[in-house]
Amino acid sequence: MNTIFFTNFDQIKNHMETIKIEFQSNVKEKLIGFLNSFSKDELNIIEEGSPIIEDKSFDEYRASLHLAVKKMESGESKLYDIDELDAMLEKTISKYEN
């Protein structure tokens, strides 16, 4: 038995509904085909195991993402690429090596 979660966004009320569907493997292709007939604004498929489903409600997850973006835009948070991170780690390691 497979499980799929999908959400319906109501843009007027800014409301989201989530439905959990369990299905046999032989109907997956038809089900996904039907769901793909909706636009991305109407329907969002969330894979099982998504942090949205397991850890938080959609609204809590969205709020935490908006907060992270605000912190980056204000300069309170900063994104680092892998080379910058590597340099920071090397500096920290060398500081405590001796």
C-alpha positions, 0 to 999 in steps of 0.5 A: 500500500502506497501513501500520497499526501496532497494539498489544496490551496484556497487563494481567496481565504489563504487556507490549505487542506491536506488529504492522505490517500492510501492506494495500491501500486497498480493505480499510482500512475492513473492517480498521479496523472489525474492529480497532475491535471491541476495547476500548481496553484490548485494542488501541491503534492507532498511526498510522504516523509516531508518535514511539512507532514511529519514535524509541523503543520503547513502554516508553522512550516511556512511561518518558519520559512518566512522568518528565515527569509526575513532574517537573511534579507535583514542581514541577521542571517547569512548563507555560506557556500561550501568554500566559505564554510570550509574556510571557517571550519579550518580556521576554527580547527586550527585555533584549537589544534595547539 
